[in-house]
Amino acid sequence: MSFSQEVKEELSRHIPGARHCQLAELAALVSFLCKLTTKGKETALILETESPLIARKYFTLLNKTLSIYKDKKVITDQQALELLTALKMWRENERGETVCRLDVVDGILLQQTCCKRAFIRGAFLAAGSISDPRKAYHMEIVCRTSPQARQLRDVMNTFEAEAKIVERKGHYVVYVKEGSRIVDMLGVMEANVALMNLENVRILKEMRNSVNRKVNCETANIGKTVSAAVRQVEDIQLIEKKIGLSKLPQSLQEIARVRLEHPDMPLKDLGELLTPPVGKSGVNHRLRRISEIAEKLKV
C-alpha cells in the first residue's frame, strides 16, 4: 500500500463529531466527486468514484447528517434536492431562479476552523495524493475548476500551508511542496498516524543529510590539508635546491626539516616536534615565510 493510500484509509475512518463538520466534509466530497444530471423531471446526484473507502465515508456522512440511508452511488429527486439544499448548493438567486453549483462550497459551511479542517480532509480524500516521503515531499489535490482550486488553496492557507496552484492537462492542481508544511496539513486533516510516519522519515532523512554534509566537509578539509602539505614540501625542496636550507633562519630550518620528514603530519603535531614546541598558528606562520621565500626564488 502506498503512503497516499495509507493516509486516505486513515482519513476514511475519521468521522467528525459535530454535524456542521460532517456537512463541510460531505460538501467537499460532493463538490469534488459528484455529478448532477436531469432527465425529464428526475434529478440525480451521482457519486463518481471507484474507491470503496470514499463511498463508505460518503454514505456514512449522508446517514449522519440527513438520515439518508444509501448504499448506491446515485441519489435521486427529493433526497438529492434535500442534500444539495443542506449543502447550500441548490438555492434561488436574486431573480427567483433556481441555481445549482457544485464546484464551490458556500462559505457559510466553512466559517469555523474545525469545518475548514473537515473540508480539506474531504477534498484530499476525493482528489488528493501524497508522494512517498522517502523519495520526495509533494502533496496535491486535483480540482475541477479554477474557482474550486482558489477556494481550496485559500482554505488551506488559513493553516499557513503555503499552497499554490498549477494548471495541468485541463485541471487545476493545488499543491504543497515543503515537508514541514505537509506534516502540518496531515495534522490539520487529523491523519495523526500518517503524520508520525512522515515525521520519522523526515528525521531519518535529515540525519543522513547531516552526516553526509559532515563527511563531505571533512573530505574537503582533508583535501585542502593534503594540497597545502604538498605545496609546502615543494617549496622546501625548491629552497634546498636553489640556496640550501642552511641559508634560512634557524627557526625556518627546523620546521623545514620536520616537514620533509613528516609530509602528511598535521600542523599541530608538527609543532610538537619542534624545540621548544610551537602551536599550530606558529607553525603556519613559519611555513608561510618559507612559501614567500620560495616564491621569490621562482622569479
C-alpha positions as CSV (number, residue, x, y, z in Angstrom):
1,M,0.0,0.0,0.0
2,S,1.4,3.4,-1.0
3,F,1.8,6.2,1.6
4,S,-1.0,8.1,-0.1
5,Q,-3.4,5.1,0.3
6,E,-2.4,4.8,3.9
7,V,-3.3,8.4,4.5
8,K,-6.7,8.0,2.8
9,E,-7.5,4.8,4.7
10,E,-6.8,6.6,8.0
11,L,-8.9,9.7,6.9
12,S,-11.8,7.5,5.7
13,R,-12.2,6.1,9.3
14,H,-12.3,9.6,10.8
15,I,-15.9,10.8,11.3
16,P,-16.3,14.3,12.7
17,G,-18.4,14.5,15.9
18,A,-20.2,17.8,15.1
19,R,-22.9,17.9,12.4
20,H,-21.5,21.2,10.9
21,C,-18.1,19.5,10.3
22,Q,-19.9,16.5,8.8
23,L,-21.6,18.8,6.4
24,A,-18.4,20.5,5.5
25,E,-16.6,17.2,4.7
26,L,-19.7,16.0,2.8
27,A,-19.7,19.2,0.8
28,A,-16.1,18.6,-0.2
29,L,-16.9,15.1,-1.4
30,V,-19.9,16.3,-3.4
31,S,-18.0,19.2,-4.8
32,F,-15.1,17.1,-6.0
33,L,-16.8,13.8,-6.9
34,C,-20.4,14.2,-7.7
35,K,-22.2,15.0,-11.0
36,L,-25.8,16.4,-11.2
37,T,-28.0,15.1,-14.0
38,T,-31.5,15.8,-15.0
39,K,-33.7,13.7,-17.2
40,G,-37.2,15.0,-17.7
41,K,-38.4,15.8,-14.2
42,E,-36.0,13.5,-12.5
43,T,-32.9,14.9,-10.8
44,A,-30.0,12.6,-9.9
45,L,-26.8,13.2,-8.0
46,I,-24.1,10.7,-9.0
47,L,-21.0,9.9,-6.9
48,E,-18.2,9.2,-9.3
49,T,-15.6,7.1,-7.5
50,E,-14.2,3.6,-7.7
51,S,-12.9,3.7,-4.1
52,P,-14.9,1.7,-1.6
53,L,-13.3,3.8,1.2
54,I,-14.6,7.0,-0.2
55,A,-18.0,5.6,-1.0
56,R,-18.4,4.3,2.5
57,K,-17.4,7.6,4.0
58,Y,-19.9,9.4,1.7
59,F,-22.8,7.0,2.7
60,T,-21.9,7.4,6.4
61,L,-22.0,11.2,6.3
62,L,-25.3,11.1,4.4
63,N,-26.7,8.9,7.1
64,K,-25.4,11.1,10.0
65,T,-26.3,14.5,8.5
66,L,-29.6,13.9,6.8
67,S,-30.7,10.4,7.8
68,I,-30.4,9.3,4.1
69,Y,-29.7,5.6,4.1
70,K,-28.0,4.7,0.9
71,D,-25.5,2.1,-0.4
72,K,-25.7,3.1,-4.0
73,K,-23.8,6.0,-5.7
74,V,-27.0,7.6,-7.2
75,I,-29.4,9.8,-5.2
76,T,-32.5,10.9,-7.0
77,D,-35.2,13.5,-6.8
78,Q,-36.3,14.6,-3.3
79,Q,-33.2,13.2,-1.5
80,A,-30.9,14.8,-4.0
81,L,-32.6,18.2,-3.6
82,E,-32.5,17.8,0.2
83,L,-28.8,17.1,0.2
84,L,-27.9,19.9,-2.2
85,T,-30.1,22.4,-0.2
86,A,-28.4,21.4,3.1
87,L,-25.0,21.9,1.4
88,K,-26.1,25.4,0.1
89,M,-25.5,24.2,-3.4
90,W,-29.2,24.4,-4.6
91,R,-30.8,27.7,-4.0
92,E,-32.7,30.6,-5.5
93,N,-30.9,33.7,-6.8
94,E,-32.0,37.3,-6.6
95,R,-34.3,36.8,-9.6
96,G,-36.0,33.8,-8.0
97,E,-34.3,31.4,-10.4
98,T,-33.1,28.0,-9.0
99,V,-29.3,27.8,-9.3
100,C,-27.1,24.8,-8.6
101,R,-23.3,25.0,-8.4
102,L,-21.2,22.1,-7.2
103,D,-17.7,23.3,-7.7
104,V,-17.6,26.0,-5.0
105,V,-18.7,25.4,-1.4
106,D,-20.7,28.1,0.3
107,G,-18.6,30.0,2.8
108,I,-21.3,29.6,5.5
109,L,-20.2,25.9,5.8
110,L,-16.6,26.9,6.3
111,Q,-16.8,29.5,9.0
112,Q,-15.3,27.5,11.8
113,T,-11.8,26.2,12.0
114,C,-13.0,22.7,12.6
115,C,-15.1,22.9,9.4
116,K,-12.2,24.1,7.4
117,R,-10.3,21.0,8.6
118,A,-13.1,18.7,7.6
119,F,-13.4,20.4,4.2
120,I,-9.7,19.9,3.4
121,R,-10.0,16.3,4.6
122,G,-12.9,15.6,2.2
123,A,-11.1,17.3,-0.7
124,F,-8.0,15.2,-0.1
125,L,-10.0,12.0,0.2
126,A,-11.8,12.8,-3.1
127,A,-8.9,14.0,-5.2
128,G,-5.7,14.2,-3.3
129,S,-2.4,12.3,-3.2
130,I,1.0,12.5,-1.3
131,S,4.3,11.3,-2.7
132,D,6.3,8.6,-0.9
133,P,8.2,10.8,1.6
134,R,11.3,8.6,1.3
135,K,11.6,9.9,-2.3
136,A,10.1,13.4,-2.3
137,Y,7.8,15.8,-0.5
138,H,4.8,16.6,-2.5
139,M,1.1,16.8,-1.7
140,E,-1.6,17.8,-4.2
141,I,-5.3,17.9,-4.8
142,V,-6.7,18.0,-8.3
143,C,-9.6,20.4,-8.8
144,R,-12.3,20.6,-11.5
145,T,-12.3,24.3,-12.0
146,S,-10.2,27.4,-11.2
147,P,-12.7,28.8,-8.7
148,Q,-12.7,25.4,-6.8
149,A,-8.8,25.5,-6.8
150,R,-8.7,29.0,-5.5
151,Q,-11.2,28.3,-2.7
152,L,-9.3,25.2,-1.6
153,R,-5.9,27.0,-1.7
154,D,-7.3,29.8,0.4
155,V,-8.8,27.5,3.0
156,M,-5.5,25.5,3.2
157,N,-3.6,28.7,3.6
158,T,-5.5,29.7,6.6
159,F,-3.4,27.0,8.2
160,E,-0.2,28.5,6.7
161,A,0.2,25.7,4.2
162,E,1.8,27.9,1.5
163,A,-0.3,26.0,-1.0
164,K,-0.1,27.1,-4.7
165,I,-2.0,26.3,-7.9
166,V,-0.7,25.0,-11.2
167,E,-2.7,24.2,-14.3
168,R,-2.1,20.7,-15.6
169,K,-3.9,18.9,-18.5
170,G,-7.1,21.0,-18.2
171,H,-7.2,20.6,-14.4
172,Y,-6.2,22.9,-11.6
173,V,-3.9,21.4,-9.1
174,V,-3.4,22.7,-5.5
175,Y,-0.1,21.6,-4.2
176,V,2.3,21.8,-1.2
177,K,6.0,21.0,-1.6
178,E,7.7,21.6,1.7
179,G,8.0,18.6,4.1
180,S,7.1,20.6,7.2
181,R,4.0,22.1,5.6
182,I,2.8,18.6,4.5
183,V,3.3,17.4,8.1
184,D,1.2,20.4,9.2
185,M,-1.6,19.5,6.6
186,L,-1.7,15.9,7.9
187,G,-2.2,17.3,11.3
188,V,-4.9,19.7,10.0
189,M,-6.7,16.7,8.4
190,E,-6.2,14.7,11.7
191,A,-4.2,11.9,10.0
192,N,-2.1,11.5,13.1
193,V,-0.7,8.1,12.3
194,A,0.5,9.2,8.9
195,L,1.9,12.4,10.4
196,M,4.1,10.4,12.8
197,N,5.2,8.1,10.0
198,L,6.2,11.1,7.8
199,E,7.9,12.8,10.7
200,N,10.0,9.6,11.3
201,V,11.0,9.6,7.6
202,R,11.9,13.3,7.7
203,I,14.1,12.8,10.9
204,L,16.0,9.9,9.3
205,K,16.5,11.9,6.1
206,E,17.7,14.9,8.0
207,M,20.1,12.8,10.0
208,R,21.5,11.2,6.8
209,N,21.9,14.6,5.1
210,S,23.6,16.0,8.2
211,V,26.1,13.0,8.3
212,N,26.7,13.4,4.5
213,R,27.4,17.1,4.9
214,K,29.9,16.4,7.7
215,V,31.6,13.7,5.7
216,N,31.8,16.0,2.6
217,C,33.1,18.8,4.7
218,E,35.7,16.6,6.4
219,T,36.7,15.2,3.0
220,A,37.1,18.7,1.6
221,N,39.2,19.7,4.6
222,I,41.4,16.7,4.2
223,G,41.9,17.5,0.5
224,K,42.9,21.1,1.4
225,T,45.3,19.9,4.1
226,V,47.0,17.4,1.7
227,S,47.3,20.0,-1.0
228,A,48.8,22.5,1.4
229,A,51.3,19.9,2.7
230,V,52.4,19.0,-0.9
231,R,53.0,22.7,-1.7
232,Q,55.0,23.2,1.5
233,V,57.2,20.2,0.7
234,E,57.7,21.5,-2.9
235,D,58.6,25.0,-1.6
236,I,61.2,23.5,0.9
237,Q,62.7,21.3,-1.9
238,L,63.0,24.3,-4.1
239,I,64.8,26.4,-1.5
240,E,67.1,23.4,-0.7
241,K,68.0,23.1,-4.4
242,K,68.4,26.9,-5.1
243,I,70.2,28.2,-2.0
244,G,70.3,25.4,0.6
245,L,68.3,25.2,3.8
246,S,71.3,26.4,5.8
247,K,70.7,29.9,4.4
248,L,67.4,30.0,6.3
249,P,67.0,31.3,9.8
250,Q,67.3,28.6,12.4
251,S,63.5,28.5,13.2
252,L,62.7,28.0,9.5
253,Q,65.4,25.4,9.0
254,E,63.9,23.4,11.9
255,I,60.3,23.4,10.6
256,A,61.5,22.7,7.0
257,R,63.4,19.6,8.1
258,V,60.5,18.4,10.2
259,R,58.0,18.9,7.3
260,L,60.3,17.0,4.9
261,E,60.5,14.1,7.4
262,H,56.7,14.1,8.1
263,P,54.9,15.3,4.9
264,D,51.5,14.0,6.0
265,M,51.5,15.3,9.6
266,P,49.0,18.0,10.7
267,L,50.4,21.4,11.7
268,K,49.6,20.9,15.4
269,D,51.6,17.6,15.5
270,L,54.5,19.2,13.6
271,G,54.7,22.0,16.2
272,E,55.1,19.4,19.0
273,L,58.2,18.0,17.3
274,L,60.0,21.4,17.5
275,T,62.3,22.6,20.3
276,P,60.7,24.2,22.1
277,P,57.2,23.1,20.9
278,V,55.2,25.6,18.8
279,G,51.5,26.0,18.4
280,K,49.6,25.5,15.2
281,S,49.5,29.2,14.4
282,G,53.2,29.5,14.9
283,V,53.9,26.5,12.6
284,N,51.6,28.0,10.0
285,H,53.4,31.4,10.2
286,R,56.8,29.7,9.6
287,L,55.6,27.7,6.7
288,R,54.1,30.9,5.1
289,R,57.5,32.6,5.4
290,I,59.1,29.6,3.7
291,S,56.5,29.9,0.9
292,E,57.2,33.6,0.5
293,I,61.0,32.8,0.1
294,A,60.2,30.1,-2.4
295,E,58.0,32.4,-4.5
296,K,60.9,34.9,-4.7
297,L,63.3,32.2,-5.9
298,K,60.9,31.2,-8.6
299,V,61.3,34.6,-10.3
